[in-house]
Amino acid sequence: MIARISSCLKRFRKDEEGHMIIEFAIIVPAIFSMFLASVEFGIYSMRQLFLDRGLDLAVREIRLNTGIDLDNDGKVDFDHPVVKQKVCDYAGFLNSGGANNCDTTLRLEMEPIDPFAYVGLSDVVDCVDVSEPINQPRGFTNGVEHQLMIMRACVKFDPVFPTTGLGRSFSKDGAGKVKMISMSAFVQEPI
C-alpha cells in the first residue's frame, strides 16, 4: 500500500503537464484574501481616524465654551444630541448616509472624573444596536469649570467584506455591525 502511494507521488512530482494549475489554485486565493484584508484594514483605519478627529474637535469646542450660552436661550447647549451632531459634522467620512449614518449609529458617554480617586468608565461600552430597541445614553453629564472629564464615543458600521479575512474576524452585533471606539479626556476651561 505504501509502495503504491509513493510511486503515485513520484509520478505526480515528475509529471510537468498542468503543474501551474495547482500552484495557481493554492496561491491566488491566499493573495486575494490578503488583498481583501488590506482593503478592509485601510477603510477601518480611515474610519478610526475620522472618528478620533470628530471627537477631538467636538471636545475642543466643549472645553473652550464651558458654561457659555451659545444661542442665548438661558441654558448651556452641550447635551447628548448636540455633541453627537458636532462629532458627526466634524467626522465627515462617518456621516456618509445610508446604513452607516453617523446620526443613527453613534453613542457618546461623558462623565466627570476625580483625578485623585480615579474610577474610569465602565468596561462595557455603550453602543447602539439597531437590531434592538433604542435605549437612552447610559451616562452623559456636563462638567463645570476646572473639572476633569472623559468622553467615549462608540460608532457602529458595516464591514466592507463581512465574510472574508478581517471582516469575518470582527465581533458583530445582532444587525451584523462592528463597533469602533474612541476616547478623549479634557479639563473644562474657566469662564
ChimeraX attribute file (.defattr): number of C-alpha atoms within 10 A of each C-alpha:
attribute: neighborCount
match mode: 1-to-1
recipient: residues
	/A:1	5
	/A:2	7
	/A:3	8
	/A:4	9
	/A:5	10
	/A:6	11
	/A:7	11
	/A:8	11
	/A:9	12
	/A:10	11
	/A:11	11
	/A:12	12
	/A:13	10
	/A:14	9
	/A:15	10
	/A:16	9
	/A:17	8
	/A:18	8
	/A:19	12
	/A:20	10
	/A:21	9
	/A:22	9
	/A:23	10
	/A:24	11
	/A:25	10
	/A:26	11
	/A:27	10
	/A:28	11
	/A:29	11
	/A:30	11
	/A:31	11
	/A:32	12
	/A:33	14
	/A:34	15
	/A:35	13
	/A:36	17
	/A:37	19
	/A:38	14
	/A:39	15
	/A:40	20
	/A:41	17
	/A:42	12
	/A:43	14
	/A:44	17
	/A:45	12
	/A:46	14
	/A:47	19
	/A:48	19
	/A:49	16
	/A:50	19
	/A:51	27
	/A:52	20
	/A:53	17
	/A:54	25
	/A:55	26
	/A:56	21
	/A:57	16
	/A:58	21
	/A:59	23
	/A:60	14
	/A:61	14
	/A:62	22
	/A:63	20
	/A:64	15
	/A:65	19
	/A:66	21
	/A:67	20
	/A:68	15
	/A:69	13
	/A:70	12
	/A:71	9
	/A:72	9
	/A:73	8
	/A:74	9
	/A:75	11
	/A:76	15
	/A:77	20
	/A:78	22
	/A:79	12
	/A:80	19
	/A:81	13
	/A:82	12
	/A:83	18
	/A:84	21
	/A:85	17
	/A:86	19
	/A:87	28
	/A:88	23
	/A:89	17
	/A:90	19
	/A:91	24
	/A:92	15
	/A:93	19
	/A:94	26
	/A:95	20
	/A:96	13
	/A:97	11
	/A:98	8
	/A:99	12
	/A:100	19
	/A:101	17
	/A:102	25
	/A:103	18
	/A:104	17
	/A:105	20
	/A:106	26
	/A:107	23
	/A:108	26
	/A:109	20
	/A:110	23
	/A:111	18
	/A:112	22
	/A:113	19
	/A:114	12
	/A:115	10
	/A:116	6
	/A:117	7
	/A:118	8
	/A:119	10
	/A:120	11
	/A:121	17
	/A:122	7
	/A:123	6
	/A:124	6
	/A:125	17
	/A:126	22
	/A:127	22
	/A:128	23
	/A:129	21
	/A:130	15
	/A:131	11
	/A:132	10
	/A:133	7
	/A:134	9
	/A:135	10
	/A:136	10
	/A:137	14
	/A:138	13
	/A:139	14
	/A:140	17
	/A:141	15
	/A:142	19
	/A:143	21
	/A:144	17
	/A:145	15
	/A:146	14
	/A:147	17
	/A:148	17
	/A:149	22
	/A:150	19
	/A:151	21
	/A:152	19
	/A:153	23
	/A:154	19
	/A:155	27
	/A:156	27
	/A:157	21
	/A:158	15
	/A:159	22
	/A:160	16
	/A:161	14
	/A:162	17
	/A:163	11
	/A:164	15
	/A:165	18
	/A:166	20
	/A:167	20
	/A:168	13
	/A:169	10
	/A:170	15
	/A:171	10
	/A:172	18
	/A:173	16
	/A:174	10
	/A:175	13
	/A:176	16
	/A:177	23
	/A:178	18
	/A:179	20
	/A:180	17
	/A:181	18
	/A:182	18
	/A:183	16
	/A:184	14
	/A:185	16
	/A:186	18
	/A:187	21
	/A:188	23
	/A:189	16
	/A:190	13
	/A:191	11
